[in-house]
């Protein structure tokens, strides 16, 4: 049974302000919870699930606080349009360490505001072994539930920080900065990078002028057909497949 | 002003059965409508929009049936959670011609059920100049509103057909079939294809055994990090960037 106050509290974590104050966020659905129970168990504060799911996962859940809820209760606390068996309250990850960029490929995101795109980029980064993503402060919040869903659990493994992006890039004088742009080098002709920061820009506006001026190498994914643009996450996948 | 019957009729096009019976579908939002008004004007049956949008686009709309609606009316007929200025009823495209696969790269999709993934793959195909996509009958419907949104207008330029995929591929004896699989050739080491069909499989189950047996060349996108999988659309983008 879930009391009204508890329901309200869990619902409130749908808002960034409350997530920031509490240092908590929500992840939902069997697939992501199983991932996080493996990779980030110590961050999980409580699990709310329907009886069948809780019973099937008892061993993995261990002694984490567990609440069995009805379908109706789950619908109330869920942020999904189709609630999916279980939900967890999780402590935000400690992403405060200065990222070590030496000998690595890292990503910088300029105003990636679509939560699905941000989450998918985090998942792609994790696939290609990229551990640092630096976001401009106006990117979507990584703890937004749609971002969390789209990361498919990779949120626990990639270090994401929010900074004044132009100022931060300007301070990185000893590392090359790459970015996708309309007139650049064909990505297919490029070689794997030993080290570098790759910038991806806003879904419709691209990379801001201020950031673009700091870029050393422009990269293009040549268009052979007629689509107006490529999705930002797909572009990130293509560039990382070649350069990382 | 929109009558109740008209509202019900437009809402009914949210269902595949009704779309099939009427031969119509819905597209929404300024960006896609502007695309379709340019690339597929003759298919547009009627436009419903708020006054401001209709006025700004009068010249492009021309003599297509136009209805000015209030925000409340738009909310009623829209399938989006946030209705976006305008919506059009559109005649389905004629995708009945036998696809010409000679000297081209074409795609085959096995059980791509996520509408966002299907729409994004259509947009990616259009970017890389792929004009034929062959879907297994259990893929999402391309006229589902979420698919239409995700194509960003590319739906008008790519020929999508639904077939019994294993039987169809088995009949293509004179063309090589490629597919992403766990143990295949590293995509980064491959060259552009002159001709071929590339198969992408279901988001979680991959490619069915029956289809896999027909594949001539398996392709792998090597994993360097820890993510459990790559999104199907991202995989399609990476493979097409290298092979198309």
Interface residues (C-beta under 8 A of the other chain):
Chain A: X35 X39 X116 X120 X123 X124 X125 X126 X127 X128 X129 X130 X131 X152 X153 X154 X157 X187 X188 X221 X223 X224 X225 X226 X227 X228 X229 X230 X231 X233 X234 X235 X237 X238 X241 X242 X244
Chain B: X35 X39 X116 X120 X123 X124 X125 X126 X127 X128 X129 X130 X131 X152 X153 X154 X157 X187 X188 X221 X223 X224 X225 X226 X227 X228 X229 X230 X231 X233 X234 X235 X237 X238 X241 X242 X244
